[in-house]
Amino acid sequence: MELDKQELIKVLGHYLKSLREQKGTSLNIFAYENDLTTATVSRIENGLVDTKFSTLIKYAKGLEIPLEHIIMNLDIDYSNDN
């Protein structure tokens, strides 16, 4: 699936939310345990902000998964074909 920037931000946010929920961690607890504000986590997971790389690392650590797992499992098209 080819995505523009805003769609990519939403796909990433929804994916991060699904991973957090699969782990069974509430938004508030996840934010607290990973040195993030609840507002930041909410904005990321609702696709409202472009997530910083350092925040993606916090997500990976908090979810106890490799960072590449997050990137490689997004439903996006990495090709340059138009």
Residue, then its C-alpha position, 0 to 999 in steps of 0.5 A: m500500500e502506497l501512503d502519503k506522509q499523513e497516512l503513514i503517521k496514522v498507520l504507524g500510530h494505530y500499529l503502535k496502539s495495537l501492539r501496546e494493547q496486545k501487551g495488555t498495558s494501558l495508555n497511562i501505565f505505558a506512558y509512565e513506564n516509558d518516560l512519555t506523557t499520556a498526551t504524547v502517547s495518545r497523539i502518536e497512537n491516534g496518528l496526530v503527530d510524526t513520531k520521533f525516532s527516539t520515541l520509537i526506540k522507547y516504544a520498542k523497549g516498552l513493548e519488549i520488541p526489536l525496533e525493526h519489528i515495528i518498521m518491518n510489520l507496517d503495511i506500507d509499500y517501500s517501492n518507488d514505483n508509481 
